Amino acid sequence: MQKSAIILLLTAFFILNFSCQAQTTTEDPYTFKNPNWDGSGKVYLGREISQVMGFAGKDWLERAERAREEGVADALENLPVTSKSVVADIGAGSGYYTFRIAPLVSEGKVYAVDIQEEAVDYIRNRSNELGVENVIPVQGTEQSPNLPEGEVDLVIMVDVYHELAYPQEMLSAIYKSLKPDGKIVLLEYKGEDPSIAIKPLHKMTEKQAKKELKANGFDLVENGKFLPIQHYLIFEKVNSN
């Protein structure tokens, strides 16, 4: 074989190999920086992801004044659910919202999802103590809530989304778990209001929340402005046909 033909064959091989590699490589959606106080140093769409509040903070979640401070009764009253809805409380923690949602969906169920084994065990034991039969504890991972595909009507995340270590992967998994008309409700402390005494990275602006969920297949359909210190954002799954 002539030298020129060998060179042409090698060139074609390297071009083909490079092309295949390019097609199978996905761009990392995250960037990294020196972490701010209480930050992870991991950045998604311009927002530094916060550190996670561990289950050791359970007592703060269950504090007596929480219902008044956060308008919990109004948050529950405005949930887009029926008695037959299937709800997933992601980042359920101590089950503060889980056990308040359960009676609202008496003919449905509530998946109480957390990545911390302590939290899942606590909710399971609490369900048994209270005799609540429609709460299903689920141990998720940082990248998936481990929910059945196409079964969930509503996902709720209360002061949780900003802590997700892999928001893009989690939203992708949540998208798959929702029914075609499924929704996400985000409760997040208002990042636009510096007077709210919450660590900055544990708050979110409406603009940032909308930006991140829009990038992952969800449209903002309602912004409830009735809570004193939190956003009440309802996102709807956008179906690609």
ABEGO torsion letter per residue (X at the ends): XBAAAAAAAAAAAAAAAAAAAAAABBBBABBBBBBBBGBAGBBBGGBBBBBBBBAAAAAAAABAAAAAAAGAAAAAAABBBBAABBBBBBGAEAGAAAAAAAAABAABBBBBBBABAAAAAAAAAAAAAAGBAABBBBBBBAABAGBBBGABABBBBBGAAAABABAAAAAAAAAAABBAABBBBBBBBBAABAABBBBAAABBBAAAAAAAAAAAGBBBABBBAABAABBBBBBBBBBBX
